[in-house]
Amino acid sequence: MGFYRKTSSSTLNGAKPLTMHAKGSTFTSLGVEVNGYLYVDKGLEGNGEQYFWLPVNLLKPVGNK
């Protein structure tokens, strides 16, 4: 499991996300990456209820907390 922080406020080209996430938002990941997208959960709690895909190039790993 890893923790990530969004490094850009940009959105996906042509995508209409259900929820917008600001620069600096934190996410938890189980490490599943497919075609440059990482499967993440919102927040450091990682309750597994809100998993979604984000581009890896918008994320920066942060230390485990």
Steps between C-alpha positions, in 0.01 A plus 500: 500500500624848421400858557491759223437873464355666191761733351285679243157653491455398136219269396495216252461602137142444394407328825210602718600385849229447758711678762771761457812470716715805574876516478642363828216248551623174652419148383569142607590230248536124514758531222283397205617687188365440150604697190628796701200519736517419872202359690462730803269570793435853626677594823753335725244273665458289187163358600464336158158648431599761240767345276555660159776539239737801478788557257834418662658817356266711720610324819808517722582228756517619861639311801284243677319660792 
